[in-house]
Amino acid sequence: MTTIRIATRSSLQARTQAEAVGALLTSARAGVVVEYVFVDTQGDINATTPLHLMGGQGVFVKEVQRAVLENRADVAVHSAKDLPSQDADGLFIGAIGERRTANDALVGKRLAELAVGATIATGSVRRRAQLMRIRPDLQFIDLRGNIQTRLSKIPDGGAIVMAVAALEILGMTSHVAEVLDLDVAVPMVGQGSVSV
């Protein structure tokens, strides 16, 4: 019997991604048992400060990676888009799961349905800049929290921006009003992929 300890964030999306990796590991080899090590990251604990003010990439992964480095877990599972561009000392990407849809999406109203001055909620400076390029009339507010929290914060007459892959992993794509074309919204590097 071999036990593999998987470190992951405790959000529903992160848990579901880790469980999908765990299922692949247990089905690939007889006698493999998976245990999950749930970690709250700085990005989870501080759900109000805009991400770009917290240091951007890495705020959702450092504590999870530390669980591996401190031998509390054997591997870490992350959304690839949350990983910094350089591997942490002592760690490497050992596998990347099959990519889901990489695009961003609007939940609420479609882009063409948004009235002049409508509000878009997003925690991403990248998404805000790309949408402002084609719709400079839009107003933007910050958005943080897990998927369920974000879905509860759709501005009246507006929309929120989310990664389609996040909704796919949770079986919640029925919330998508519009999948944004790649020439409208270029996704984050690695978006839609899970890294181990």
N, C-alpha and C positions, 0 to 999 in steps of 0.2 A: 504494500500500500504506500503510495506516494502522495503527500499533501503539498499542494501549492497554495501559498497565501498570496492573495491579490489585494493590493492596496488601491483604494479608489475614494473619491469624494462620496458623501452620503446622500447627495441629491438623487431623486428618482431617475433622472437621465443618466447620471454617472453609474449608479447601481445597475441599471438595466444594461448599459454597455459592458460593464465588468462581468455581469452574469452571462452575457452572450459569449464573451471570451472564455469564461469558465466552462460553459457548455461545450465549446469547441475542444477545450483541453480534456475534459472527461470523456468525450466521445472519441477522441483520437487515440487514447491509450487506456486499456483496462487497468484498474487498480489506482487510478488518479482520483484524488479527492480534493475539492477546492474549498478553501476558507476565505472569507472576505474580511479585510481590515479597513474599516470605514474611518476616514479622516476628514476633519473640517479644516478648510484652508483659510488663509487670510481673506480671500475673495468671498468666501461663504460667511465668515464671521462679520465682516464689514460690508453689509449689503446696501449702504447708502452713499458712500464716497464713489464718485465716478471712477471707472477703471483707469482712465488715462492719468488720474491724479494719484493712483496707487502704484504706478509703475508698469501698467499695461500687462504684457505677457508675463507669465510665471506666477501671478497671484493665485491661480487656481491649481498649481501643480507642486510648488516647492515642498509643502508639508507632506504630500503624498509620496514624493520622491524620497523625502527624509525617512519615511517608514521603511523603504527598501534599504537605504544606506545604513540605517540603524538595526537592520536585520529583524524588524518586526513584520516584514513581508518579503516575499521572494520576487514579485514583479509588481509594477504599477500599471494601471490602465487609465489612459487620458484621452480626451478629444484631442486629436493632433493639432487643431488650430490653437489650442491653449499652450502648447509647448513653446518655450523660447527657441530661437534659431540654433543655439549651441547646446549640445548635451551637457547635463550636469556632470561634474567630475565623478567618475566611478560608475556612471550609468550610460546605457546606449539603447537605441530603439531596436528591439529584437524582432518585432513583427508589426505590420500595419494591416488592419482588417480591410475587407472589401469595402470600397468607398460607396457611401450612400449619395444622395443628391447633394451636390456642392453648393447650389444656389441659395441666395437669401430669398425670403418671401415677405409679403405684407399680410398681416392678419388684421382684419377690420375691413377697411375699404381698399379697393384697387387704386393704383396710382391715378388713373384717368378719372376716377370717381371723387377724388379728394378736391374739395372746394378750395378756392384761393385762400391761403392763410390757414389751412387745416393743420392739425398737429400730428406729428409723427413722434413716437417714443422709441428710443434706442439708446443703449449704453455705449455704442460704438462710434468713435470719431470718424472712422473709415466710412461706415454706412451713411452717416450724416453728410459728410462731404460729397459722396457720390450722388445722393439724392438731391442735395442742394444745387449740384451742377445742372440737373435737368429741371428741377422745380425750386428755383430760388425763393418763391413765394411761401413755401412751407415753413411752419414753426416747428422747432424740435425741443423735446424735453428728455431728460435722462430716464433710463429704465434699467433697473437691476432686479435680481431675484431669480428664483427657480422658474421653470416653465409655467407652472400653475399660477404663480404670482404675476408673471408677465401677462398671461392671458387675461387676468382679472383687471389689468390696467390699460386696456385699449382706450385711448382718448375718444370722447364723444365726437363722432363725425370724422375720426382720424384712423390711424393704424399704428401697429407696432411692427418692427422689423425683427425677423427671427431666421435662424438657419433652418432650412427645410429638413436637414438631417436630424435635428433635435426633435422635430415633430414626428419624423418617420420612426425613430427608435422607440417612441412612446405610443405609436399607433394613433397619432392625433392630427394627421394631415388634413382632416376635414375642416380644420380651422383656417387653412390657407385661403386667402382671398385672391392672391396673385403670386405666382413664382416670378421673380424678377429675372429678366434676361441678363446674361453675363456682360453684355455691353452697357447695361444700366447699372448693375451692382456687381463688381468683381469681388468674389468671396475671399475670405481670409485664406492664406496658405494652409493646406491640410484640412480645410473645412469639409466635413462629411466623412472623415476617416477617424478611426480609433487606433491609437498607438499603444503598444505593449513594451 
